[in-house]
């Protein structure tokens, strides 16, 4: 519980005190997710009457972003906690190195961050930290973060990230020799305190596109120094996280790697070339911009099925708090199977799991846009090429139901026996690189990579409307 002083806004307070609250739209008054509970009455405004239930308003639940400066002091607390967000790590065995000592690898995602510590000569993981990206207060996607950098300054987002990572480094049992970092291009730019704005506008270029190595001195406040290495992005929208995914998986000919997170990055190895592209499959796939959407936290609906009526399962079997990405995928696939939802996305009325937990027509349309983006990107990447094996990694891969993705028309039915779940390949790759320091392999992947820019590919736009339909692909 925190005290918000007269003259402050509620949204300023949740940012200031880093409260674990969903701020998907970055305070733009669009998503209705930044729910706080007030200890004391605040008159609900029109936006709250539209976006909150009567029960929520009655229980003093309010939206932090819609109120201006307070005319009195008031106490607030979190309405829903994100402390138990399910964050994907990686437990695959790595190859040991020749040095003594310890190293760390960090995968900076738009939503989540994982920092793992390894003993070099045994390749044994000795410590790990998983946490939500503290920049989430500035929006759920990379475009929101770029806008926040333009408005508040890169340093503000950089500082909040460095502060959180510094807290983890101070808690470490072991002194590390180096910290290797990967992520999408926007995240790595902000980590390095570099302006990412050129990534968000044509011609979509990275200010930094080379391997960076520098001392931790002046970045972190620690009693010792170590080397920081930041891996380069392959392009503006294909980051070093997919570079490290390729490094970890070692694709063979005609094999496809799809990293499903806030962004959907994909790479096909064909004729000794890595063909890569990326599409914004989130935040709708992660519950963002959806009326009852939430992250993968306790109480989030993650599976829906029909047995005389709609039934559901929640993470850790807790009371419903919302619906996460896999929950929406399962829900929409179930409605299609029961002919409640038509293939064009039409349904006569909103679907309800329980009071306050609904799937609206607007939600379906939001989901269709994300679904079409990822499907159209796959069309541009593959262009009828043969696929022998599909590796799925990233946040969605842990509890994915392949048949649901096939029913939605995202994956081909012919892939059913070809798909394998690969975990957090970006984290695995960056940790393996931290241990082995195999820069020749990284440079080889860079040389052999070809990026497809979807904005410059007519096929993407030609397929986009048709791919909004929920039609199975053979």
C-alpha positions in Angstrom: 0.0 0.0 0.0 1.4 3.4 -0.9 0.3 7.0 -0.2 -0.3 9.3 -3.2 0.0 12.9 -2.2 -2.2 15.8 -3.2 -1.1 17.2 -6.5 0.3 13.8 -7.8 -1.5 11.6 -10.3 -2.2 7.9 -9.7 -0.2 6.9 -12.8 2.8 8.9 -11.7 2.6 7.0 -8.4 2.5 3.5 -9.8 5.5 4.4 -12.0 7.4 6.0 -9.1 6.9 3.1 -6.7 7.2 0.4 -9.5 3.9 -1.2 -8.6 3.2 -4.5 -10.3 0.3 -3.3 -12.4 -0.5 -4.0 -16.1 0.0 -0.9 -18.1 -0.3 -2.3 -21.6 -1.1 0.9 -23.4 1.5 3.0 -21.5 -1.0 5.3 -19.9 -2.8 6.2 -23.1 -6.3 5.5 -21.6 -7.0 2.6 -24.1 -6.6 -0.8 -22.4 -8.4 -0.5 -19.1 -5.7 -2.7 -17.4 -4.0 -0.3 -14.9 -6.4 -1.2 -12.1 -5.6 0.0 -8.5 -7.7 -0.2 -5.4 -8.2 3.1 -3.5 -8.5 3.2 0.2 -11.1 6.0 0.2 -13.6 7.1 -2.4 -12.7 8.7 -5.8 -15.5 9.5 -8.1 -15.4 7.2 -11.2 -15.0 8.9 -14.5 -16.7 8.0 -17.8 -13.8 5.8 -19.0 -14.0 3.8 -15.8 -17.8 3.4 -16.1 -17.2 2.0 -19.6 -14.2 -0.2 -18.9 -14.8 -1.5 -15.3 -17.7 -3.7 -14.0 -20.2 -2.3 -11.5 -18.7 -4.7 -8.9 -15.2 -3.3 -9.5 -16.4 0.3 -9.2 -18.3 -0.6 -6.0 -15.1 -2.1 -4.5 -13.2 1.1 -5.2 -11.2 -0.3 -8.2 -10.1 2.6 -10.4 -7.9 3.1 -13.5 -4.6 4.9 -12.6 -4.2 6.6 -16.0 -7.6 8.4 -16.3 -7.3 10.7 -13.2 -5.5 14.0 -13.1 -3.7 15.5 -10.1 -5.4 14.6 -6.9 -7.1 17.2 -4.7 -6.3 15.2 -1.6 -3.9 12.5 -0.2 -5.1 9.0 -0.8 -3.8 5.4 -0.2 -3.8 2.9 -3.0 -2.8 -0.8 -3.5 -2.6 -3.3 -6.3 -5.9 -4.7 -7.5 -4.1 -7.7 -9.1 -0.5 -8.7 -8.5 1.9 -9.6 -11.3 4.5 -11.0 -8.8 3.9 -14.6 -9.9 4.1 -14.0 -13.6 5.1 -17.3 -15.3 8.5 -16.6 -17.0 10.1 -19.1 -19.2 13.7 -20.1 -18.4 15.8 -22.9 -20.1 17.2 -26.1 -18.5 19.0 -27.7 -21.5 22.5 -28.9 -21.0 25.2 -26.6 -22.2 28.8 -27.3 -23.4 31.5 -26.3 -20.8 34.3 -23.9 -21.5 38.0 -23.8 -20.8 38.2 -20.9 -18.4 37.7 -20.8 -14.6 35.1 -18.6 -13.0 31.6 -17.5 -13.7 29.6 -15.8 -16.5 26.1 -14.6 -16.9 23.7 -14.5 -19.9 20.7 -12.2 -20.0 17.7 -12.3 -22.4 15.9 -8.9 -22.4 12.4 -9.5 -23.6 9.8 -6.7 -24.1 7.7 -8.3 -21.3 10.1 -10.5 -19.3 13.8 -10.7 -18.5 15.9 -13.7 -17.4 19.4 -13.5 -16.1 21.3 -16.8 -15.6 24.7 -17.4 -14.0 26.9 -20.3 -15.1 30.2 -21.9 -13.9 32.3 -21.9 -17.0 34.3 -25.1 -16.7 31.3 -27.2 -15.8 28.5 -25.3 -17.7 26.4 -25.7 -14.7 23.8 -23.1 -13.9 24.4 -21.8 -10.4 21.9 -19.0 -10.1 19.0 -17.3 -11.9 16.9 -14.2 -11.7 13.5 -13.9 -13.6 11.5 -10.7 -13.5 9.2 -8.5 -15.5 10.8 -5.8 -17.6 10.4 -2.7 -15.5 9.8 -0.7 -18.7 6.3 -2.3 -18.8 5.0 1.0 -17.3 5.8 2.7 -20.6 3.7 0.2 -22.8 3.4 -3.4 -23.8 5.2 -3.3 -27.2 8.3 -2.0 -28.8 6.5 0.9 -30.5 5.2 2.1 -27.1 8.8 2.0 -25.8 10.1 4.0 -28.7 7.4 6.6 -28.2 8.3 6.7 -24.5 11.9 7.2 -25.3 10.9 10.1 -27.5 8.7 11.7 -24.9 10.6 10.9 -21.6 14.1 10.4 -22.9 16.0 7.2 -23.5 17.9 7.7 -20.2 14.7 7.3 -18.2 13.9 3.9 -19.6 17.6 2.9 -19.5 17.9 3.9 -15.9 14.9 1.9 -14.7 16.2 -1.2 -16.5 19.7 -0.9 -15.2 18.4 -0.3 -11.7 16.5 -3.6 -11.7 19.4 -5.5 -13.2 21.8 -3.9 -10.7 19.6 -5.2 -7.8 20.0 -8.8 -9.2 23.7 -8.4 -9.6 24.0 -7.3 -6.0 22.2 -10.4 -4.9 24.5 -12.7 -6.8 26.5 -15.2 -4.8 29.2 -15.3 -7.4 31.4 -12.7 -9.1 31.1 -12.9 -12.8 33.8 -12.3 -15.5 31.3 -11.1 -18.1 27.7 -10.5 -18.8 26.4 -11.3 -22.3 23.1 -9.6 -23.4 20.6 -10.3 -26.1 17.1 -9.1 -27.0 15.1 -7.4 -29.7 16.8 -4.3 -31.1 14.8 -1.8 -29.2 15.6 -3.5 -25.8 19.3 -3.8 -26.5 19.5 -0.2 -27.6 17.8 1.0 -24.5 20.1 -1.2 -22.4 23.1 0.5 -24.0 21.4 3.9 -23.5 21.2 4.4 -27.3 18.3 6.1 -29.1 16.1 3.4 -30.7 13.9 5.9 -32.6 15.3 5.1 -36.0 14.0 1.5 -35.6 10.4 2.8 -35.5 10.4 4.8 -38.7 11.3 4.2 -42.4 13.8 3.0 -43.5 13.9 1.1 -40.1 17.6 0.9 -39.2 19.5 0.3 -36.0 21.7 3.0 -34.7 23.9 0.2 -33.3 24.3 -2.9 -35.5 27.7 -4.3 -34.4 29.0 -6.3 -31.4 29.6 -4.1 -28.4 32.0 -4.8 -25.5 32.6 -2.4 -22.6 33.3 -2.3 -18.9 30.5 -2.5 -16.3 32.2 0.4 -14.5 29.9 3.4 -14.8 26.9 1.3 -15.7 26.3 -0.8 -12.6 27.1 0.1 -8.9 29.1 -2.9 -7.8 32.3 -3.4 -5.8 33.9 -5.1 -8.8 34.1 -4.7 -12.6 33.3 -7.2 -15.4 32.9 -7.1 -19.2 29.6 -6.4 -20.8 29.0 -7.9 -24.2 25.9 -6.9 -26.2 25.1 -9.1 -29.2 24.1 -7.4 -32.4 20.6 -7.5 -34.0 20.3 -9.0 -37.5 18.1 -6.1 -38.5 15.8 -3.5 -36.9 13.0 -6.0 -36.2 15.1 -9.2 -36.0 17.1 -8.9 -32.8 20.0 -10.7 -31.2 17.5 -12.9 -29.4 16.8 -14.7 -32.7 20.6 -14.6 -33.5 21.2 -16.5 -30.2 18.2 -18.8 -31.0 20.0 -19.8 -34.2 23.2 -20.1 -32.3 21.6 -22.5 -29.8 19.5 -24.7 -32.2 22.0 -25.1 -35.1 19.4 -25.5 -37.8 19.7 -28.0 -40.6 18.5 -27.5 -44.2 14.7 -26.8 -44.5 14.3 -26.4 -40.7 12.3 -23.5 -39.3 12.7 -21.7 -35.9 9.8 -19.6 -34.6 10.2 -17.5 -31.5 6.8 -16.7 -30.1 6.8 -13.8 -27.7 5.6 -10.2 -27.9 7.1 -10.2 -31.4 7.0 -13.3 -33.6 10.5 -13.8 -35.0 11.2 -16.6 -37.5 14.1 -18.1 -39.4 14.2 -20.7 -42.2 17.6 -22.3 -43.0 17.5 -23.0 -46.8 20.3 -23.5 -49.2 23.0 -22.5 -46.7 21.2 -19.3 -45.9 19.3 -18.1 -42.8 16.2 -16.3 -44.1 14.7 -14.2 -41.2 11.7 -12.0 -40.6 9.6 -10.7 -37.8 5.9 -9.8 -37.2 4.1 -8.3 -34.2 2.1 -11.3 -33.0 1.6 -9.6 -29.6 0.4 -8.0 -27.5 -2.9 -9.6 -28.4 -1.3 -13.0 -28.2 -0.2 -12.1 -24.7 -3.5 -10.8 -23.5 -2.7 -7.1 -24.2 -5.3 -4.9 -25.8 -8.0 -7.5 -24.9 -10.8 -6.6 -22.6 -10.0 -9.3 -19.9 -6.4 -9.9 -21.0 -3.6 -10.4 -18.5 -0.2 -12.0 -18.4 0.6 -15.6 -17.5 -0.1 -15.0 -13.8 -1.8 -17.2 -11.1 -5.5 -17.2 -11.9 -5.2 -16.4 -15.6 -7.3 -18.6 -17.8 -5.0 -20.7 -19.9 -7.3 -23.4 -21.3 -11.0 -23.4 -22.4 -13.1 -26.3 -23.6 -16.7 -27.2 -24.2 -18.6 -29.9 -22.1 -22.3 -28.9 -22.4 -21.1 -25.4 -21.6 -17.8 -23.5 -21.7 -15.4 -24.6 -19.0 -11.9 -23.4 -18.2 -8.7 -23.9 -16.3 -6.6 -21.3 -14.6 -2.9 -21.2 -13.8 -2.3 -22.8 -10.5 -6.0 -23.4 -10.2 -6.5 -20.0 -8.6 -9.6 -17.7 -8.8 -9.9 -16.1 -12.2 -8.0 -12.8 -12.7 -8.2 -12.6 -16.5 -7.2 -14.5 -19.6 -3.6 -15.0 -20.8 -2.5 -15.5 -24.4 -2.8 -19.3 -24.5 -6.2 -18.9 -22.9 -7.4 -16.7 -25.7 -6.0 -19.1 -28.3 -7.8 -22.0 -26.6 -11.0 -20.0 -26.2 -11.2 -18.9 -29.8 -10.4 -22.4 -31.1 -13.1 -23.9 -28.9 -15.7 -21.4 -30.2 -14.7 -22.2 -33.8 -15.1 -26.0 -33.1 -18.6 -25.4 -31.6 -19.6 -23.1 -34.5 -20.3 -20.3 -32.1 -17.6 -18.2 -33.9 -17.6 -18.1 -37.6 -14.4 -18.4 -39.7 -14.7 -14.7 -40.7 -14.6 -13.8 -37.0 -18.3 -13.0 -36.6 -20.2 -14.1 -33.5 -23.7 -13.0 -32.6 -22.9 -11.9 -29.0 -19.9 -11.8 -26.7 -18.8 -15.1 -25.2 -18.8 -15.3 -21.4 -16.8 -17.7 -19.1 -18.1 -16.2 -15.9 -19.3 -12.8 -14.7 -16.7 -10.2 -15.8 -14.7 -12.6 -18.0 -15.8 -12.1 -21.6 -14.6 -12.3 -25.1 -15.9 -9.4 -27.1 -16.2 -8.9 -30.9 -13.5 -6.2 -30.6 -11.2 -8.8 -28.9 -11.7 -11.2 -31.8 -10.9 -8.6 -34.3 -7.8 -7.6 -32.3 -6.7 -11.2 -32.3 -7.4 -11.6 -36.0 -5.0 -8.8 -36.7 -2.2 -10.4 -34.7 -3.0 -13.9 -36.2 -2.9 -12.5 -39.7 0.4 -10.7 -39.1 2.2 -13.9 -38.0 0.6 -16.0 -40.7 1.3 -13.5 -43.5 4.9 -13.3 -42.3 5.2 -17.1 -42.5 3.8 -16.9 -46.1 6.5 -14.3 -47.0 9.2 -16.4 -45.4 8.3 -19.8 -46.8 6.8 -19.0 -50.2 5.9 -22.7 -50.7 9.4 -23.9 -49.6 9.5 -27.3 -47.9 9.7 -27.5 -44.1 11.2 -30.6 -42.6 11.2 -29.6 -38.9 9.7 -26.7 -36.9 11.2 -25.6 -33.6 9.0 -23.5 -31.3 10.6 -21.3 -28.7 9.7 -18.3 -26.6 7.0 -17.4 -24.1 4.1 -19.3 -25.8 6.0 -22.5 -26.4 5.9 -23.9 -22.8 2.1 -24.8 -22.7 1.2 -24.6 -26.3 -1.6 -26.7 -27.7 -0.5 -27.4 -31.3 -4.1 -28.4 -32.5 -5.4 -25.1 -31.4 -2.9 -23.2 -33.5 -3.7 -25.5 -36.4 -7.4 -24.9 -36.0 -6.9 -21.1 -36.0 -5.0 -21.4 -39.3 -1.6 -20.2 -38.0 0.3 -23.5 -38.4 -0.1 -26.0 -41.2 -1.8 -29.3 -40.5 1.1 -31.0 -42.2 3.4 -29.6 -39.4 1.6 -31.6 -36.7 4.3 -34.3 -36.4 7.2 -31.9 -37.3 6.8 -29.5 -34.4 9.1 -29.7 -31.4 9.1 -27.4 -28.3 12.5 -25.9 -27.8 12.1 -23.7 -24.7 13.9 -20.4 -24.4 16.4 -20.7 -27.2 17.5 -17.0 -26.9 18.5 -17.5 -23.3 20.2 -20.9 -24.0 22.1 -19.3 -26.9 23.3 -16.2 -24.9 24.4 -18.4 -22.0 26.3 -20.8 -24.3 28.0 -17.9 -26.0 28.9 -16.4 -22.6 30.6 -19.7 -21.8 32.3 -20.5 -25.1 32.8 -17.0 -26.6 32.5 -18.5 -30.1 32.5 -15.3 -32.0 33.4 -17.0 -35.3 30.1 -18.9 -35.2 28.1 -15.7 -34.5 29.8 -13.9 -37.4 29.1 -16.9 -39.7 25.4 -16.7 -38.8 25.4 -12.9 -39.5 27.1 -13.4 -42.9 24.6 -16.1 -43.9 21.5 -14.2 -42.8 19.1 -12.5 -45.1 16.3 -10.4 -43.6 12.9 -10.0 -45.3 11.4 -6.6 -44.6 7.6 -7.2 -44.5 6.9 -3.5 -45.1 8.6 -3.8 -48.4 7.1 -7.2 -49.4 3.8 -6.9 -51.4 2.9 -10.5 -50.6 2.5 -9.6 -46.9 -0.3 -7.1 -47.7 -1.8 -9.3 -50.4 -2.3 -12.1 -47.9 -3.2 -10.1 -44.9 -7.0 -9.8 -45.4 -7.4 -13.5 -46.4 -5.3 -14.6 -43.4 -7.6 -12.9 -41.0 -10.0 -15.7 -41.6 -9.8 -18.7 -39.2 -9.3 -21.3 -42.0 -7.1 -24.3 -41.5 -4.0 -24.6 -43.7 -3.1 -27.9 -45.1 
